[in-house]
Amino acid sequence: MILEEFNLQKLGKSYEQCGNRTKIYVKCDYCGIEFMREKRQIAVSNKIINKDSCGSKSCTKKKKEEGSIKLYGSTNYFTSNSFIEKSKAKNLKKYGSEKYFSSKDFFEKRKKSLLEKYGVESPLQCEEIKEKQKNTCLKIYGKKNFAKTDLHLEKIKKKSIEKYGCQYPMQSNEVKKKRDETCQKKYGKKSFVQTEEYWSQRINTCLERYGVEHPHQNESIRKKMVETLIEKYGVDCFSKHESFKKKYQETCMDRYGVKSPLCLPENRPNLKQQNEIRDWLNSFGHNFNNDFSVLENRELDIYDKDQNLAIEFCGIFWHAEDSFSPKTRSYHHDKWKRCREKGIQLLTIFDDEWNSKNDICKSMILSKLGIFEKRIQARRCAIKEINKKEMGDFCEAHHLQGANKLSHVCFGLFDGEELVGVVDLGRHHRKKDNNSVILTRLCFKTGLQVVGGSGKLFKSCSDWCRENGMKKIISWSDNRYSNGSVYERLGFKKAGELPPDYHYVNMKNPKRRISKQSQSKKNSECPQGMTELEWANQRGLSRIWDCGKIRWEFEISP
């Protein structure tokens, strides 16, 4: 700002009357300091912005930014659209790329220089440079990697909060939207990793470096990854580490309100099968739906209050102890018990049963509703003793548990020449008792009701026991799909309730349950000093629990 009155007073003439070399009294338009400057310098410096700067660093910067905005629309010429467009055009013409640092020319020169200087194509391929970098970071920041220092992390968080209102940029919807728009514009996809170009580059790079299309196909890389994870976290996979599980669940709770996005209804892998079962049952005129009211805080997957029947459909991966929503030892038993207290029969079906023995599962469910494809009377059928193979084949085709290897004597119920029901007696596989036998299978053809069939088959068992001096018949009903009513009708007495038992699930390939007997310490070659469970967990196996069993006993009268 020209100080006119001060100039008239001190110089005796106005600004216009002064010569080019005359020093004029001026006031800084930015900080207010008064100073003197030659008239010709004022004219030159105010050519773009008609403001006076005292020449200090801050005032000069402010004036320069205003001038740059006026000329280029940006506070810095090198960030202006004008410069960027000119630079892109020049680089395209000269190097075939909009940015020199992404051009082939740059990378070739870089490789050449690095090869000459260090014998490698990248600085981080040189052990000397990597070691020097680590030592420098360790000396200055106390850690080998600056990106892992608290200073760096706090700096990122602080800057991100100031700019986006959240700790990390990718938590900002604005940033994510901009990222998606940029990728869509540039690659035609929301993410570069979805493009063929990315996968082609990735495969070519892996082939050049490791001789395979994916790093995990290289044995040495897999081995190194496992060694690093064990050294750092004590596990061979980071997802097994408690810190990962905790962080994962916390993040999911914040984002989705559940411990895993796969717990959301739209992502539940077994929901489709549940809906299929529900629709199939309702095709018989019933009203099955899922319910949250009967057990208050627990869901009944499929329930019809008029039938007092509910079905718990369990994906074996999701109902194992080590899933993202782990089910404890007592989970299924408690649910069955609460249903029993309310007069509801709960059928608990595992998805491997439904997938491998669908017809048997359907027949079992329909029998609870009194629905059969055919009914016959037991009085028109004949009892014959059958061999173990006939017994085993029939149970494999019509019983959820399949054949039993411990059968001692087997009886079949025949409708003419057709085998329609079986029962067997055997010895307990652990206890030696010469006065009792075990009823392990009582089974009828799927879709068929044989009225009086259980009584007729069991009479053959009790007669055989009398003839052979047996005093007692023992059996167990599985709470997953039986309430034991058939035993009560046959005259058995309830002798006790057994706690939940378990199978194992291979969490890497959860296709079917694995018997606990096959994973005993003896059968699985468990190392000394480890428990069965520790050894199973180390091999990726997790326990899944049932609903317990009820023991029944029948005293043989003389």
C-alpha positions in Angstrom: 0.0 0.0 0.0 1.5 3.4 -1.0 1.6 5.8 1.9 0.6 9.0 0.0 0.4 11.5 2.9 3.6 10.2 4.3 5.3 10.6 0.9 4.0 14.2 0.5 5.2 15.0 4.0 8.7 13.4 3.7 9.4 13.7 0.0 7.4 16.8 -0.8 5.7 15.2 -3.8 3.1 12.5 -4.6 3.8 9.0 -5.9 3.1 10.0 -9.5 5.5 12.9 -9.3 8.4 10.7 -8.1 11.0 9.3 -10.5 11.6 5.6 -11.1 14.7 5.5 -8.8 13.0 7.4 -6.0 12.4 5.3 -2.8 8.7 5.4 -1.9 7.2 4.9 1.6 5.1 1.7 1.4 3.0 -0.4 3.9 2.9 -4.2 3.6 -0.6 -5.4 2.7 0.0 -8.6 4.6 1.6 -7.8 7.9 1.3 -4.0 8.1 5.1 -3.2 8.3 6.1 0.1 6.8 9.2 0.2 4.5 10.8 2.0 1.5 11.1 0.6 -2.0 12.1 2.1 -5.4 9.2 3.1 -7.6 10.3 1.0 -10.5 10.5 -2.1 -8.2 6.9 -1.5 -7.0 5.7 -1.3 -10.6 7.3 -4.6 -11.5 6.3 -6.5 -8.4 2.7 -5.4 -8.5 2.2 -6.2 -12.2 0.1 -9.4 -11.4 -1.2 -8.6 -7.9 -1.6 -5.0 -7.0 -0.4 -5.5 -3.4 2.8 -4.7 -1.6 4.8 -7.3 0.3 7.5 -6.4 2.8 9.7 -9.3 1.4 9.5 -11.5 4.4 9.2 -15.3 3.8 5.6 -15.6 4.9 4.3 -12.4 3.1 6.2 -13.3 -0.1 4.6 -16.7 0.0 1.1 -15.3 0.4 1.5 -12.9 -2.5 3.0 -15.6 -4.7 0.0 -17.9 -3.9 -2.5 -15.1 -4.8 -0.7 -14.5 -8.1 -0.6 -18.2 -8.9 -4.3 -18.5 -8.2 -5.0 -15.5 -10.5 -2.9 -16.9 -13.3 -3.3 -20.7 -13.0 -6.3 -21.3 -10.6 -4.0 -23.0 -8.0 -1.7 -21.8 -5.2 1.2 -23.7 -6.9 1.8 -23.7 -10.6 3.0 -27.3 -10.5 -0.3 -28.4 -9.1 -2.4 -26.4 -11.5 -4.4 -28.0 -14.3 -2.5 -26.0 -16.9 0.9 -27.5 -15.8 -0.5 -31.0 -15.3 -2.0 -31.1 -18.8 1.1 -29.7 -20.4 3.2 -32.2 -18.4 1.0 -35.1 -19.5 1.1 -34.1 -23.1 4.9 -33.7 -23.0 5.5 -37.0 -21.2 3.1 -38.9 -23.6 4.9 -37.5 -26.6 8.4 -38.2 -25.2 8.0 -41.3 -23.1 4.6 -42.8 -24.1 3.3 -42.4 -20.5 1.5 -39.5 -18.7 3.9 -39.7 -15.9 7.6 -40.1 -16.4 8.0 -42.2 -13.2 5.6 -44.8 -14.6 7.2 -44.9 -18.0 9.4 -47.7 -19.4 12.2 -45.3 -19.9 12.3 -44.5 -16.2 12.2 -48.1 -15.1 14.9 -49.1 -17.5 17.2 -46.4 -16.4 16.4 -47.2 -12.8 17.2 -50.9 -13.3 20.4 -50.1 -15.1 21.6 -47.7 -12.4 20.8 -50.1 -9.6 22.4 -53.1 -11.4 25.5 -51.1 -11.9 25.6 -49.8 -8.4 24.2 -52.7 -6.3 23.8 -55.6 -8.7 20.0 -55.7 -8.2 17.0 -54.4 -10.0 15.4 -52.9 -6.8 16.9 -51.3 -3.8 15.1 -53.6 -1.4 16.6 -56.6 -3.2 20.0 -55.6 -1.8 20.7 -57.0 1.6 23.1 -54.2 2.3 20.5 -51.5 1.7 17.8 -53.3 3.6 20.1 -53.8 6.6 21.2 -50.1 6.5 17.5 -49.1 6.3 16.6 -51.3 9.3 19.6 -50.0 11.4 18.8 -46.4 10.6 15.1 -46.8 11.6 16.1 -48.8 14.7 18.5 -46.0 15.7 16.1 -43.1 15.2 12.7 -44.7 16.0 13.5 -47.8 18.0 11.9 -50.1 15.4 13.2 -51.6 12.2 10.3 -50.3 10.1 9.2 -46.7 10.4 5.7 -47.6 9.2 5.3 -49.7 12.4 6.4 -46.9 14.8 3.8 -45.2 17.1 5.0 -41.9 15.7 4.1 -42.8 12.1 0.8 -44.4 13.1 -0.3 -41.5 15.2 0.7 -39.1 12.5 -1.4 -40.9 10.0 -4.4 -41.0 12.4 -4.1 -37.3 13.3 -3.8 -36.3 9.6 -6.7 -38.5 8.7 -9.0 -37.2 11.5 -8.2 -33.6 10.5 -8.9 -34.3 6.8 -11.7 -37.0 6.9 -13.0 -37.2 10.4 -11.9 -40.8 10.9 -8.6 -42.6 11.9 -7.9 -44.0 8.5 -8.8 -42.6 5.1 -10.4 -45.8 3.9 -12.9 -45.5 6.7 -14.3 -42.4 5.0 -17.2 -43.0 2.7 -16.1 -39.9 0.7 -12.6 -41.5 0.0 -14.1 -44.9 -0.8 -16.6 -43.3 -3.2 -13.8 -41.3 -4.9 -11.6 -44.4 -5.1 -14.4 -46.4 -6.8 -15.2 -43.6 -9.2 -11.5 -43.2 -10.2 -11.1 -47.0 -10.7 -14.4 -47.1 -12.7 -13.2 -44.2 -14.9 -9.7 -45.6 -15.4 -10.3 -49.3 -15.6 -14.1 -49.8 -16.1 -14.2 -51.6 -12.7 -14.7 -50.5 -9.1 -11.3 -52.0 -8.2 -8.1 -52.5 -10.3 -7.8 -56.0 -8.9 -11.0 -56.9 -10.7 -9.5 -56.2 -14.1 -7.9 -58.7 -16.5 -4.9 -56.4 -16.7 -4.2 -56.8 -13.0 -4.4 -60.6 -13.0 -2.3 -60.8 -16.2 0.4 -58.6 -14.7 0.3 -60.5 -11.4 0.6 -63.9 -13.0 3.4 -62.8 -15.3 5.3 -61.3 -12.3 4.9 -64.5 -10.3 6.0 -66.6 -13.2 9.1 -64.5 -13.7 10.0 -64.4 -9.9 8.9 -67.8 -8.7 8.1 -70.0 -11.7 4.5 -70.4 -10.6 1.3 -68.4 -11.2 0.7 -67.7 -7.5 3.2 -67.3 -4.7 1.4 -69.9 -2.5 2.1 -72.5 -5.2 5.8 -72.2 -4.3 6.8 -74.6 -1.6 9.7 -72.4 -0.3 7.4 -69.4 0.1 4.7 -71.4 1.9 7.4 -72.8 4.2 8.8 -69.4 4.9 5.3 -68.0 5.6 4.6 -70.7 8.2 8.0 -70.2 9.8 7.5 -66.5 10.1 4.0 -66.9 11.6 5.1 -69.5 14.1 8.1 -67.3 15.1 6.0 -64.1 15.4 2.6 -65.4 16.7 3.1 -69.0 17.7 0.6 -70.3 15.1 0.9 -71.4 11.5 -2.0 -69.2 10.4 -2.6 -65.7 11.7 -6.4 -66.2 11.7 -5.8 -68.7 14.5 -4.2 -66.1 16.7 -6.4 -64.6 19.5 -5.4 -61.0 18.6 -6.8 -61.6 15.0 -10.0 -63.2 16.3 -10.5 -60.4 18.8 -9.8 -57.6 16.3 -12.0 -59.3 13.6 -14.9 -59.6 16.0 -14.6 -56.0 17.3 -14.5 -54.7 13.7 -17.5 -56.8 12.7 -19.5 -55.6 15.8 -18.7 -52.0 14.9 -19.7 -52.4 11.3 -22.5 -55.0 11.3 -23.6 -55.5 14.9 -22.5 -59.2 14.8 -19.2 -61.0 15.3 -19.0 -62.0 11.6 -20.7 -60.7 8.5 -21.5 -64.3 7.8 -23.8 -64.2 10.8 -26.0 -61.7 9.0 -29.2 -63.3 7.6 -28.4 -62.4 4.0 -25.0 -64.1 4.3 -25.9 -67.2 6.3 -24.7 -70.1 4.2 -27.3 -72.5 5.4 -30.3 -70.1 5.1 -31.1 -71.3 1.6 -31.3 -74.9 2.8 -33.4 -73.9 5.9 -35.8 -72.1 3.5 -36.0 -75.2 1.3 -36.8 -77.4 4.3 -39.4 -74.9 5.5 -41.1 -74.6 2.1 -41.0 -78.4 1.6 -42.8 -78.9 5.0 -45.3 -76.2 4.3 -46.2 -77.9 1.0 -47.9 -80.6 3.2 -50.2 -77.9 4.6 -48.2 -76.9 7.7 -47.1 -73.5 8.9 -43.4 -73.7 9.6 -41.4 -70.5 10.1 -38.3 -69.3 12.0 -39.2 -68.0 15.5 -37.4 -65.8 18.1 -40.3 -65.6 20.7 -40.5 -69.1 22.1 -37.0 -69.3 23.5 -36.7 -65.5 23.9 -33.1 -64.8 23.0 -32.6 -68.0 20.9 -33.8 -68.7 17.4 -35.8 -71.7 16.3 -34.8 -72.2 12.7 -38.0 -73.9 11.6 -41.0 -74.1 13.9 -44.7 -74.9 13.8 -46.5 -74.2 17.1 -49.6 -76.3 16.0 -47.4 -79.4 15.7 -45.1 -78.5 18.7 -42.2 -79.4 16.4 -39.0 -77.5 15.7 -35.9 -78.1 13.6 -32.4 -76.8 14.3 -30.5 -77.0 11.0 -26.8 -76.8 11.8 -24.0 -76.1 9.4 -21.2 -78.1 10.9 -18.6 -75.4 10.2 -20.7 -72.7 11.9 -21.7 -74.9 14.9 -18.2 -76.0 15.7 -16.2 -74.7 18.8 -13.8 -72.7 16.7 -16.1 -71.1 14.2 -16.6 -67.3 13.9 -19.8 -67.9 16.0 -18.6 -70.8 18.2 -21.2 -73.1 19.8 -20.2 -74.4 23.2 -20.5 -77.9 24.6 -23.9 -77.2 26.1 -25.4 -75.1 23.3 -27.4 -77.8 21.4 -28.3 -79.6 24.6 -29.6 -76.5 26.3 -31.7 -75.6 23.3 -33.2 -79.1 23.2 -33.8 -79.0 27.0 -35.6 -75.7 26.9 -37.8 -76.9 24.0 -38.7 -80.1 26.0 -39.7 -78.0 29.0 -42.2 -76.2 26.7 -43.5 -79.4 25.2 -41.7 -78.9 21.9 -39.8 -81.7 20.2 -36.6 -80.3 18.7 -35.0 -82.1 15.8 -31.3 -81.2 15.4 -30.0 -82.0 11.9 -26.4 -81.4 10.8 -26.0 -80.3 7.2 -23.7 -83.2 6.3 -26.6 -85.6 7.1 -29.0 -83.5 5.1 -26.6 -83.5 2.1 -25.6 -87.2 2.2 -28.8 -88.8 3.6 -31.5 -86.5 2.4 -34.2 -89.1 1.9 -33.7 -90.6 5.4 -33.8 -87.1 7.0 -37.0 -86.3 5.2 -38.6 -89.6 6.1 -37.6 -89.0 9.8 -39.1 -85.5 9.9 -42.3 -86.6 8.1 -42.8 -89.5 10.5 -42.9 -87.0 13.4 -45.8 -85.3 11.6 -47.6 -88.7 10.9 -46.9 -88.5 7.2 -45.9 -91.7 5.4 -45.9 -92.8 1.7 -47.4 -96.1 2.7 -48.8 -98.0 5.8 -48.9 -101.7 6.4 -49.8 -103.9 9.4 -47.1 -105.8 11.2 -49.5 -108.8 11.6 -49.2 -109.5 7.8 -45.4 -109.5 8.1 -43.0 -112.3 9.1 -39.9 -112.3 11.3 -36.7 -114.0 10.1 -33.1 -114.0 11.4 -30.9 -112.2 8.9 -27.1 -112.0 8.5 -24.9 -109.0 9.3 -24.5 -108.0 5.7 -28.3 -107.8 5.1 -28.6 -105.8 8.4 -25.8 -103.4 7.4 -27.0 -102.8 3.9 -30.5 -102.1 5.2 -29.3 -99.6 7.8 -27.0 -97.9 5.3 -30.0 -97.2 3.1 -32.5 -96.3 5.8 -30.8 -95.3 9.1 -29.1 -91.9 9.8 -26.2 -93.6 11.7 -25.7 -96.3 9.0 -24.5 -99.8 9.7 -23.3 -101.1 13.1 -20.2 -103.3 13.1 -20.9 -104.8 16.6 -24.1 -106.7 15.7 -24.3 -110.2 17.2 -27.8 -111.3 16.2 -30.1 -109.6 13.7 -33.8 -110.0 12.9 -35.7 -108.8 9.8 -39.3 -108.0 9.3 -40.5 -109.1 5.8 -43.6 -108.1 3.9 -43.7 -111.0 1.6 -40.2 -111.1 0.1 -39.4 -107.5 0.9 -37.4 -106.5 4.0 -39.2 -103.6 5.6 -37.6 -103.4 9.1 -34.6 -104.6 11.1 -33.4 -104.8 14.7 -30.1 -106.1 16.1 -28.5 -107.0 19.4 -24.8 -106.8 20.2 -22.2 -106.4 22.9 -20.9 -103.1 24.3 -17.6 -102.1 22.6 -16.1 -101.2 26.0 -17.8 -103.0 28.8 -17.8 -106.8 29.1 -21.1 -108.0 30.6 -22.3 -111.5 29.9 -25.8 -110.8 31.3 -26.8 -107.9 29.1 -26.9 -107.0 25.4 -27.2 -103.7 23.5 -30.0 -102.9 21.1 -28.1 -100.7 18.6 -30.4 -100.4 15.6 -34.2 -100.5 15.2 -35.0 -99.3 11.7 -37.7 -99.3 9.1 -37.8 -98.6 5.4 -37.9 -94.9 4.6 -41.4 -93.5 3.9 -43.1 -96.7 5.3 -45.1 -97.0 8.5 -45.3 -100.6 9.8 -48.1 -100.4 12.5 -47.0 -102.7 15.4 -43.6 -103.3 13.7 -41.4 -102.2 16.6 -43.3 -104.5 19.1 -43.0 -107.5 16.8 -39.3 -107.0 16.1 -38.6 -106.4 19.8 -40.4 -109.5 20.8 -37.9 -111.5 18.8 -35.1 -109.8 20.7 -36.6 -110.5 24.2 -37.3 -114.2 23.2 -33.7 -114.6 22.0 -32.5 -113.1 25.3 -34.5 -115.5 27.4 -33.3 -118.5 25.4 -29.7 -117.3 25.8 -29.8 -116.4 29.5 -29.6 -112.6 29.1 -31.0 -110.5 31.9 -31.1 -107.1 30.4 -31.4 -105.1 27.1 -29.8 -101.7 27.1 -30.2 -99.0 24.5 -29.9 -95.2 24.0 -32.1 -92.7 22.3 -30.4 -89.7 20.6 -31.9 -86.4 21.7 -31.2 -84.9 18.3 -34.0 -86.8 16.7 -35.8 -89.0 19.3 -37.8 -88.3 22.4 -37.5 -92.0 23.5 -41.3 -92.7 23.1 -40.7 -95.9 21.2 -38.7 -97.3 24.2 -41.5 -96.4 26.6 -44.0 -98.2 24.4 -41.8 -101.3 24.4 -41.6 -101.3 28.2 -38.1 -99.9 28.7 -37.3 -97.9 31.8 -35.3 -94.7 31.7 -32.0 -95.3 33.4 -30.3 -91.9 33.1 -29.3 -89.0 30.9 -26.0 -88.7 29.2 -24.2 -85.3 28.6 -23.5 -84.0 25.1 -21.0 -86.0 23.1 -18.9 -84.7 20.2 -17.6 -85.3 16.7 -14.8 -83.4 15.0 -15.0 -81.1 12.0 -12.1 -80.4 9.6 -12.4 -76.6 9.5 -10.4 -76.4 6.3 -12.7 -78.8 4.5 -16.0 -79.2 6.5 -17.8 -81.7 4.3 -18.6 -84.2 7.0 -18.2 -84.9 10.7 -15.4 -87.2 11.9 -15.9 -89.7 14.7 -14.1 -88.9 18.0 -13.0 -92.6 18.2 -10.9 -92.1 15.0 -9.2 -89.1 16.6 -8.3 -90.8 19.9 -4.7 -90.4 21.0 -4.0 -94.0 20.0 -5.7 -93.9 16.6 -4.4 -90.4 15.6 -0.7 -91.0 16.7 -0.9 -88.1 19.2 2.5 -86.9 20.3 3.4 -87.4 24.0 2.6 -84.5 26.2 -0.4 -83.4 24.1 -4.1 -84.0 24.8 -6.4 -85.3 22.2 -8.0 -81.9 21.8 -4.7 -80.0 21.5 -3.5 -82.5 18.8 -6.8 -82.2 16.9 -6.8 -78.4 17.0 -3.2 -78.3 15.7 -4.4 -80.3 12.7 -7.3 -78.0 12.0 -10.0 -80.1 13.7 -12.7 -78.6 15.9 -15.3 -80.3 18.1 -19.0 -80.1 17.4 -21.4 -81.2 20.1 -24.7 -83.0 20.0 -27.8 -82.9 22.3 -26.9 -85.7 24.6 -28.6 -89.1 24.9 -31.0 -91.0 27.2 -30.2 -94.5 28.5 -32.9 -97.1 28.5 -33.0 -100.5 30.2 -35.4 -103.5 29.7 -35.4 -106.3 32.3 -35.9 -109.7 30.8 -38.6 -111.6 32.8 -38.2 -115.4 33.2 
